[in-house]
Amino acid sequence: MQRFTGADCVTKKFETIFEHANDAIFIVDVENDSIVDCNPAAEKLVEYPREELRSMPASDLHPHNLEQFNSFAETVFEEGEGWTDEITCYCKSGDIIPAEMSASVIELDGRPHLVNHIRETSGRDERDWFEALLEHSSDLITVIKPDGTVRYQSPSVDNILGYSPKELRDEVYWEFLHPDDEPAVREAIEQMVGHSRAAVQSHEYRFRQADGTWVWLEGIVSHRPESSISGYLINARDITPRKESRQQAMVLNRVLRHNLRNGLSVVLNRAELLARSETADVTTNAESIVSKAAELQELTTYTEDLAEMLTHTGFRASNRT
């Protein structure tokens, strides 16, 4: 066992190695379950600032395999050093990082402490690639916790909804949904909580923009427990033009049906007059029937053309979002 006094641990050489090491280094007082100190790489790894780490229990970093950590610590104290790849670190963001840990023992103020060197074994490259992909996506990419708190929001939210990513981070996603849509969407997503298998859902809902108006979104919600992304991933796009086209088509359809019914009523009425009246002006009624039939035929053609136009317009509009 190496022996240092408290003063020895802050010598220039030790401080330089400690501060500039690529690995995360934690000096841990196992007996008191505390983090005595850590280096900048440790801050980056678990996403906690240094001062916060110094004030939190060391066990908070390994809540998912605390038994393995304690067993590893006992082995290191007995043998003077050790290595394991059965440890994970719990980040402030909620991510769980698989890691390998090598440790040795030093003595501070007369008591043994662990010096833990931690290195992430997988997932970092994946997350860096994933975050770079999100930064350049035109879709709205949101990661929420099971309670709806926004953990991540892509920069595209500025152009689509008028918010900055920072404005939405740590806000509750449900609070931005239209009151008529929020219960169903929230219930569906909450049902995914606790599922051990990957799940994907699709929803259409209204989302409040920064200016207070509503925009229709189509959101694809996915949850993959085995992924390094901790939370629920929502990939959404603006479908307002498509929704508006559908609504316009429905209104026009009602109007056209009304006009068709009226026109057909005239045709049937004139036909009935011809059928039961021996003195009716056959020519006049026949001309009226022909005229209305021509109008209805033209209206039918117009309806088909309009429906096709609205369909293509809605499709192009939705593809632009």
The 8 nearest C-alpha neighbors of each residue, nearest first, counted from 0:
[[1, 79, 104, 2, 105, 106, 103, 80],
 [0, 2, 105, 3, 106, 104, 79, 103],
 [3, 1, 106, 105, 0, 4, 107, 109],
 [4, 2, 7, 106, 107, 8, 5, 1],
 [3, 5, 7, 6, 107, 108, 8, 2],
 [4, 6, 7, 8, 107, 108, 3, 9],
 [7, 5, 4, 8, 9, 10, 3, 107],
 [6, 8, 4, 3, 9, 5, 10, 13],
 [9, 7, 6, 5, 10, 13, 3, 4],
 [8, 10, 7, 6, 14, 13, 11, 5],
 [9, 11, 13, 7, 12, 8, 14, 6],
 [10, 12, 14, 13, 15, 9, 16, 8],
 [11, 13, 15, 14, 10, 16, 9, 17],
 [12, 14, 16, 10, 15, 11, 17, 9],
 [13, 15, 17, 11, 12, 16, 9, 18],
 [16, 14, 12, 18, 17, 13, 19, 11],
 [17, 15, 13, 19, 14, 18, 20, 12],
 [16, 18, 14, 15, 20, 19, 13, 38],
 [17, 19, 38, 15, 16, 14, 20, 39],
 [20, 18, 16, 17, 15, 21, 39, 38],
 [19, 21, 22, 16, 17, 18, 40, 23],
 [22, 20, 40, 19, 23, 118, 24, 39],
 [23, 21, 20, 118, 117, 116, 40, 24],
 [22, 24, 41, 40, 117, 116, 118, 38],
 [25, 23, 116, 115, 37, 38, 41, 22],
 [26, 24, 37, 115, 114, 27, 36, 23],
 [25, 27, 114, 36, 35, 113, 34, 37],
 [28, 26, 34, 113, 35, 29, 112, 33],
 [27, 29, 112, 33, 30, 31, 32, 34],
 [30, 28, 32, 31, 27, 33, 112, 113],
 [29, 31, 28, 32, 33, 112, 111, 27],
 [30, 32, 29, 33, 28, 56, 27, 34],
 [33, 31, 29, 56, 57, 30, 28, 58],
 [34, 32, 56, 57, 28, 31, 27, 35],
 [35, 33, 27, 53, 57, 36, 26, 28],
 [34, 36, 26, 27, 53, 33, 28, 37],
 [37, 35, 26, 34, 53, 25, 38, 27],
 [36, 38, 25, 24, 41, 26, 49, 39],
 [37, 39, 18, 41, 40, 24, 17, 23],
 [40, 38, 42, 41, 18, 43, 37, 23],
 [41, 39, 23, 43, 42, 38, 22, 44],
 [40, 42, 23, 44, 39, 38, 43, 24],
 [43, 41, 39, 47, 46, 40, 48, 44],
 [42, 44, 40, 46, 41, 45, 39, 47],
 [43, 45, 41, 42, 46, 40, 23, 90],
 [44, 46, 90, 47, 42, 43, 91, 41],
 [47, 45, 43, 42, 91, 44, 90, 48],
 [46, 48, 42, 45, 91, 52, 51, 49],
 [49, 47, 51, 42, 50, 52, 46, 43],
 [48, 50, 52, 51, 42, 53, 47, 37],
 [49, 51, 53, 52, 48, 54, 47, 36],
 [50, 52, 54, 53, 48, 49, 47, 55],
 [53, 51, 49, 55, 54, 50, 47, 48],
 [52, 54, 50, 34, 51, 55, 35, 36],
 [53, 55, 51, 52, 50, 56, 34, 33],
 [54, 56, 52, 53, 57, 33, 51, 34],
 [57, 55, 33, 32, 58, 59, 34, 54],
 [56, 58, 33, 32, 59, 34, 60, 55],
 [57, 59, 56, 60, 61, 62, 32, 65],
 [60, 58, 57, 61, 56, 62, 55, 89],
 [59, 61, 89, 88, 58, 57, 62, 90],
 [62, 60, 88, 58, 65, 59, 63, 64],
 [63, 61, 65, 59, 64, 60, 58, 89],
 [62, 64, 61, 65, 87, 89, 88, 66],
 [65, 63, 67, 66, 62, 61, 68, 86],
 [64, 66, 68, 62, 67, 61, 63, 69],
 [65, 67, 69, 68, 64, 70, 71, 63],
 [66, 68, 70, 64, 65, 69, 71, 86],
 [67, 69, 65, 71, 66, 70, 72, 64],
 [70, 68, 72, 66, 71, 67, 65, 73],
 [69, 71, 67, 73, 68, 72, 66, 74],
 [70, 72, 68, 74, 69, 73, 67, 75],
 [73, 71, 69, 75, 74, 70, 68, 76],
 [74, 72, 76, 70, 71, 75, 77, 69],
 [73, 75, 71, 77, 72, 76, 78, 70],
 [74, 76, 80, 79, 72, 78, 81, 77],
 [77, 75, 73, 79, 74, 78, 72, 104],
 [76, 78, 74, 75, 79, 73, 80, 72],
 [77, 79, 75, 80, 76, 74, 81, 73],
 [80, 78, 75, 76, 104, 103, 77, 0],
 [81, 79, 103, 75, 102, 78, 104, 76],
 [80, 82, 75, 102, 101, 103, 83, 74],
 [81, 83, 101, 100, 102, 84, 80, 99],
 [82, 84, 100, 85, 99, 101, 86, 81],
 [83, 85, 99, 86, 98, 100, 82, 97],
 [86, 84, 83, 87, 99, 67, 98, 97],
 [87, 85, 84, 98, 99, 97, 64, 68],
 [86, 88, 97, 96, 98, 61, 95, 89],
 [89, 87, 96, 60, 61, 95, 90, 97],
 [88, 90, 95, 60, 61, 94, 96, 93],
 [91, 89, 45, 94, 93, 92, 46, 95],
 [90, 92, 93, 46, 47, 45, 89, 94],
 [93, 91, 90, 94, 46, 150, 229, 45],
 [92, 94, 90, 91, 229, 95, 89, 230],
 [95, 93, 229, 90, 92, 89, 96, 228],
 [94, 96, 89, 88, 90, 87, 93, 97],
 [95, 97, 88, 87, 98, 94, 89, 119],
 [98, 96, 87, 120, 119, 121, 86, 88],
 [99, 97, 119, 120, 87, 118, 86, 84],
 [98, 100, 84, 118, 83, 117, 120, 86],
 [101, 99, 117, 83, 116, 82, 84, 102],
 [100, 102, 82, 116, 81, 115, 83, 117],
 [103, 101, 115, 81, 114, 80, 116, 82],
 [102, 104, 80, 114, 79, 113, 75, 81],
 [103, 105, 113, 112, 79, 114, 0, 111],
 [106, 104, 112, 1, 111, 2, 113, 0],
 [105, 107, 111, 2, 110, 3, 112, 109],
 [108, 106, 109, 110, 5, 4, 3, 111],
 [109, 107, 110, 5, 4, 106, 3, 111],
 [108, 110, 107, 106, 111, 4, 2, 3],
 [109, 111, 106, 107, 108, 112, 105, 28],
 [112, 110, 106, 105, 107, 104, 113, 109],
 [113, 111, 28, 105, 27, 104, 106, 110],
 [112, 114, 104, 27, 26, 103, 115, 105],
 [113, 115, 26, 103, 102, 25, 104, 27],
 [114, 116, 102, 25, 24, 101, 113, 117],
 [115, 117, 24, 101, 100, 23, 102, 22],
 [118, 116, 100, 23, 99, 22, 115, 24],
 [119, 117, 99, 98, 22, 120, 23, 100],
 [118, 120, 98, 121, 97, 99, 96, 117],
 [121, 119, 98, 97, 118, 99, 122, 123],
 [122, 120, 119, 123, 97, 124, 98, 96],
 [121, 123, 125, 124, 126, 227, 120, 96],
 [124, 122, 126, 125, 121, 127, 119, 120],
 [125, 123, 127, 126, 122, 128, 121, 129],
 [124, 126, 122, 128, 123, 127, 129, 121],
 [125, 127, 129, 123, 128, 124, 130, 122],
 [128, 126, 124, 130, 129, 125, 123, 131],
 [129, 127, 131, 125, 126, 130, 124, 132],
 [128, 130, 126, 132, 127, 131, 125, 133],
 [129, 131, 133, 127, 132, 128, 126, 134],
 [132, 130, 128, 134, 133, 129, 127, 135],
 [131, 133, 129, 130, 134, 135, 128, 136],
 [134, 132, 130, 136, 135, 131, 153, 129],
 [133, 135, 131, 132, 136, 153, 130, 154],
 [136, 134, 133, 132, 137, 131, 155, 154],
 [135, 137, 133, 138, 134, 132, 155, 139],
 [138, 136, 155, 135, 139, 320, 236, 133],
 [139, 137, 136, 236, 235, 140, 234, 155],
 [138, 140, 235, 234, 155, 156, 236, 153],
 [141, 139, 234, 153, 233, 152, 138, 235],
 [140, 142, 152, 233, 151, 232, 143, 139],
 [143, 141, 232, 151, 231, 150, 149, 230],
 [144, 142, 149, 231, 150, 148, 147, 230],
 [143, 145, 230, 148, 147, 146, 231, 149],
 [146, 144, 147, 192, 143, 230, 189, 231],
 [147, 145, 144, 148, 143, 171, 189, 172],
 [148, 146, 171, 144, 172, 143, 145, 149],
 [149, 147, 171, 144, 143, 169, 170, 146],
 [148, 150, 143, 169, 168, 170, 151, 142],
 [151, 149, 143, 142, 168, 169, 148, 144],
 [150, 152, 142, 141, 149, 168, 153, 143],
 [153, 151, 141, 164, 140, 168, 154, 142],
 [152, 154, 140, 155, 134, 133, 156, 139],
 [155, 153, 156, 164, 157, 134, 152, 163],
 [156, 154, 157, 153, 158, 137, 139, 159],
 [155, 157, 159, 154, 160, 158, 162, 139],
 [156, 158, 161, 162, 163, 155, 159, 160],
 [159, 157, 156, 155, 161, 160, 162, 154],
 [158, 160, 156, 157, 161, 155, 237, 139],
 [161, 159, 208, 156, 162, 157, 158, 209],
 [160, 162, 157, 209, 158, 159, 208, 156],
 [163, 161, 157, 160, 209, 156, 166, 164],
 [162, 164, 157, 166, 165, 156, 161, 154],
 [165, 163, 152, 166, 167, 154, 153, 168],
 [164, 166, 168, 163, 167, 152, 162, 169],
 [167, 165, 163, 164, 168, 162, 170, 169],
 [168, 166, 170, 165, 164, 169, 149, 152],
 [167, 169, 149, 165, 170, 150, 166, 151],
 [170, 168, 149, 148, 150, 167, 171, 166],
 [169, 171, 167, 168, 148, 149, 172, 166],
 [172, 170, 148, 147, 173, 174, 149, 169],
 [171, 173, 147, 174, 175, 148, 149, 170],
 [174, 172, 176, 175, 171, 181, 147, 185],
 [173, 175, 172, 176, 171, 181, 170, 177],
 [176, 174, 207, 173, 206, 172, 177, 171],
 [177, 175, 206, 181, 173, 174, 205, 178],
 [176, 178, 180, 205, 179, 181, 206, 175],
 [179, 177, 181, 180, 176, 182, 174, 175],
 [180, 178, 177, 181, 182, 176, 183, 205],
 [181, 179, 177, 178, 204, 182, 183, 184],
 [180, 182, 176, 178, 184, 183, 185, 177],
 [183, 181, 185, 184, 180, 186, 179, 178],
 [182, 184, 186, 185, 181, 180, 187, 179],
 [185, 183, 187, 181, 186, 182, 188, 180],
 [184, 186, 182, 188, 187, 183, 181, 189],
 [185, 187, 189, 183, 188, 184, 182, 190],
 [186, 188, 184, 190, 185, 189, 183, 191],
 [189, 187, 185, 190, 191, 186, 184, 192],
 [188, 190, 186, 191, 192, 187, 185, 145],
 [189, 191, 187, 188, 192, 186, 193, 194],
 [190, 192, 189, 188, 194, 193, 187, 198],
 [193, 191, 189, 190, 194, 145, 188, 222],
 [192, 194, 195, 191, 190, 189, 196, 224],
 [195, 193, 196, 192, 191, 197, 224, 198],
 [194, 196, 224, 193, 197, 223, 225, 192],
 [197, 195, 194, 198, 224, 223, 222, 225],
 [196, 198, 223, 222, 224, 195, 199, 221],
 [199, 197, 222, 221, 196, 223, 200, 191],
 [198, 200, 221, 220, 222, 219, 201, 197],
 [201, 199, 220, 219, 221, 202, 198, 188],
 [200, 202, 219, 218, 220, 199, 217, 203],
 [203, 201, 218, 217, 204, 219, 200, 184],
 [204, 202, 217, 216, 218, 215, 201, 205],
 [205, 203, 216, 215, 180, 202, 206, 217],
 [204, 206, 215, 177, 214, 176, 213, 216],
 [207, 205, 176, 214, 213, 175, 177, 208],
 [206, 208, 213, 175, 212, 211, 176, 214],
 [209, 207, 160, 211, 210, 212, 213, 161],
 [208, 210, 161, 211, 162, 160, 207, 212],
 [211, 209, 208, 212, 161, 207, 160, 213],
 [212, 210, 208, 209, 207, 213, 206, 214],
 [213, 211, 208, 210, 207, 214, 209, 206],
 [214, 212, 207, 206, 205, 208, 211, 215],
 [213, 215, 205, 206, 239, 216, 207, 212],
 [214, 216, 205, 239, 238, 204, 237, 206],
 [217, 215, 237, 236, 238, 204, 203, 205],
 [216, 218, 203, 235, 236, 202, 238, 204],
 [217, 219, 235, 202, 234, 201, 216, 233],
 [218, 220, 201, 234, 233, 200, 235, 221],
 [221, 219, 233, 200, 199, 232, 218, 201],
 [222, 220, 199, 232, 198, 231, 200, 219],
 [221, 223, 231, 198, 197, 224, 232, 199],
 [222, 224, 197, 226, 225, 221, 198, 196],
 [225, 223, 226, 195, 222, 197, 196, 229],
 [224, 226, 223, 227, 197, 196, 228, 195],
 [227, 225, 228, 223, 224, 229, 222, 122],
 [226, 228, 229, 122, 225, 94, 95, 126],
 [229, 227, 226, 230, 94, 126, 223, 231],
 [228, 230, 94, 227, 93, 231, 226, 95],
 [231, 229, 144, 143, 142, 228, 232, 145],
 [230, 232, 222, 143, 142, 221, 144, 233],
 [231, 233, 142, 221, 220, 141, 222, 234],
 [234, 232, 220, 141, 219, 140, 218, 235],
 [233, 235, 140, 219, 218, 139, 220, 232],
 [236, 234, 218, 139, 217, 138, 216, 233],
 [237, 235, 138, 216, 217, 139, 320, 238],
 [236, 238, 216, 320, 239, 215, 217, 214],
 [239, 237, 241, 317, 216, 215, 240, 242],
 [238, 240, 215, 242, 241, 237, 214, 243],
 [241, 239, 243, 242, 238, 316, 244, 313],
 [240, 242, 313, 244, 238, 239, 243, 317],
 [241, 243, 239, 245, 244, 240, 238, 246],
 [242, 244, 246, 240, 245, 241, 239, 247],
 [245, 243, 247, 241, 246, 242, 313, 248],
 [244, 246, 248, 242, 243, 247, 249, 241],
 [245, 247, 243, 249, 248, 244, 242, 250],
 [248, 246, 244, 250, 249, 245, 243, 251],
 [247, 249, 245, 251, 246, 250, 252, 244],
 [248, 250, 252, 246, 247, 251, 245, 253],
 [251, 249, 247, 253, 252, 248, 246, 254],
 [252, 250, 254, 248, 253, 249, 255, 247],
 [251, 253, 249, 255, 250, 254, 248, 256],
 [252, 254, 256, 250, 251, 255, 257, 249],
 [255, 253, 251, 257, 252, 256, 258, 250],
 [254, 256, 258, 252, 257, 253, 251, 259],
 [255, 257, 259, 253, 258, 254, 252, 260],
 [256, 258, 254, 260, 255, 259, 253, 261],
 [259, 257, 255, 261, 260, 256, 262, 254],
 [258, 260, 256, 262, 261, 257, 255, 263],
 [259, 261, 263, 257, 258, 262, 264, 256],
 [262, 260, 264, 258, 259, 263, 257, 265],
 [263, 261, 259, 265, 264, 260, 258, 291],
 [262, 264, 266, 260, 265, 261, 259, 267],
 [263, 265, 261, 267, 262, 266, 268, 260],
 [266, 264, 268, 262, 263, 267, 269, 261],
 [267, 265, 263, 288, 269, 268, 264, 270],
 [268, 266, 270, 264, 265, 269, 263, 271],
 [269, 267, 265, 271, 270, 266, 264, 272],
 [270, 268, 272, 266, 271, 267, 284, 265],
 [269, 271, 267, 273, 272, 268, 266, 274],
 [270, 272, 274, 268, 273, 269, 267, 275],
 [273, 271, 269, 274, 270, 275, 276, 268],
 [272, 274, 270, 271, 276, 275, 269, 281],
 [273, 275, 271, 272, 276, 270, 277, 269],
 [274, 276, 272, 273, 271, 277, 270, 279],
 [277, 275, 279, 278, 273, 272, 274, 271],
 [276, 278, 279, 275, 273, 274, 280, 281],
 [279, 277, 276, 280, 281, 273, 275, 272],
 [280, 278, 276, 281, 277, 273, 272, 284],
 [279, 281, 283, 282, 284, 278, 273, 285],
 [280, 282, 284, 283, 279, 285, 273, 278],
 [281, 283, 285, 280, 284, 286, 287, 279],
 [284, 282, 286, 285, 280, 281, 287, 279],
 [285, 283, 287, 281, 286, 282, 269, 288],
 [284, 286, 288, 282, 287, 283, 281, 289],
 [285, 287, 289, 283, 288, 284, 290, 282],
 [288, 286, 284, 290, 285, 289, 291, 283],
 [287, 289, 285, 266, 291, 286, 290, 292],
 [288, 290, 292, 286, 287, 291, 293, 285],
 [291, 289, 287, 293, 288, 292, 286, 294],
 [292, 290, 294, 288, 293, 289, 262, 287],
 [291, 293, 289, 295, 294, 290, 288, 296],
 [292, 294, 296, 290, 291, 295, 289, 297],
 [295, 293, 291, 297, 292, 296, 298, 290],
 [296, 294, 298, 292, 297, 293, 299, 291],
 [295, 297, 293, 299, 298, 294, 292, 300],
 [298, 296, 294, 300, 299, 295, 293, 301],
 [299, 297, 295, 301, 296, 300, 294, 302],
 [298, 300, 302, 296, 297, 301, 295, 303],
 [299, 301, 297, 303, 302, 298, 304, 296],
 [302, 300, 298, 304, 299, 303, 305, 297],
 [303, 301, 299, 305, 300, 304, 306, 298],
 [302, 304, 306, 300, 301, 305, 307, 299],
 [305, 303, 301, 307, 302, 306, 308, 300],
 [306, 304, 308, 302, 307, 303, 301, 309],
 [305, 307, 303, 309, 308, 304, 302, 310],
 [306, 308, 310, 304, 305, 309, 303, 311],
 [307, 309, 305, 311, 310, 306, 312, 304],
 [310, 308, 312, 306, 311, 307, 313, 305],
 [309, 311, 307, 313, 308, 312, 306, 314],
 [310, 312, 314, 308, 313, 309, 315, 307],
 [313, 311, 309, 315, 314, 310, 308, 316],
 [312, 314, 241, 316, 310, 311, 244, 315],
 [313, 315, 311, 317, 312, 316, 310, 318],
 [314, 316, 318, 312, 317, 313, 311, 319],
 [317, 315, 313, 319, 318, 314, 240, 312],
 [316, 318, 314, 238, 319, 315, 241, 320],
 [319, 317, 315, 316, 320, 314, 313, 238],
 [318, 320, 316, 317, 315, 314, 237, 238],
 [319, 318, 237, 317, 236, 316, 238, 138]]
